[in-house]
Amino acid sequence: MKKILVIGSTGQIGSELTMELRKRYGSDNVVAGYIPGAEPKGELRDSGPSELADVTRPDELSVAIKKHGIDTVYNLAALLSVVAESKPLLAWKIGIDGLLNILELAREHHCAVFTPSSIGSFGISTPHWMTPQDTVQRPRTMYGVTKVTTELLSDYYHTKYGVDTRSVRFPGIISNVTPPGGGTTDYAVDIYYYAVRGEDFVCPIKEGTLMDMMYMPDALNAAITLMEADPAKLVHRNSFNIASMSFGPEEIYNEIRKHKPDFKMTYAVDPLKQSIAESWPDRMDDSCARDEWGWRPTYDLASMTVDMLDKLSARLLK
Ligand code: SER
């Protein structure tokens, strides 16, 4: 049985990934790692063990790994793209100094490590349509720089030391539990909250700007399926393109309007977010993930929209 540590367990992905891992592997086998000020609450706190696990404090991580006999680490500590532009040194400290601490401990304690990369690892010189698995990665954001470095360091620790590192390039993740904070793709989450509350939405991204997006259940499934995959079949490791849907603001707006015909959206383009969005792929080619470990998404824009509106309505309109 696996013994898993989720670092960043109270964040957008971590809060749902921890619960999903507990369902699959047993609650006692999944430790919710957190930093002071972001302690687990409610079901996340009550359903299993938790430990302080700050990536910038290797001694603390070492205690958590030894105490629980951890053999698998999901490392979700990161600043998202927009906030990383305002705190680039902190983004590097968490994303890369933190990753090195984890990789060194993984080498010592024989842990497998999942650290996500992102559509943000690509840049303006990357082919934007059906972005290949192996292509130009010259991002100009600190978020992107840390993600490319994450991919390289993770592959380095695999080839040099045999650490079982694996990763996917997440699209913008859409979820209805924990909101994202400070990303370029956040608008595609926010828009559902406005629609459900019956408020007008002001979109910071220009009409026609395509970005890859994914519904949380597919994102969780991708991470867990990759970590379960037969290593003999993996040609790539860090990191796999995964895709399920790609749309511009007008498409998500029109999809929501099928259910909420009075919903209104206007545009007030944020120049930083727009320039980041334009540097990212319009749509990634995920055929390597499909071939090497059987990646298959289940949600498209229409089915995600139904589920987002249902879940948020049940929660916000109680
Ligand atoms: N959702 C991230 C961001 O917008 C991209 O991976 O920063």
Residues whose N, C-alpha, C, O or C-beta is under 5 A from the ligand:
A	BS01	LIG	L80 S81 V82 S118 I119 G120 F170 P171 G172 I173 G182 G183 T184 T185 D186
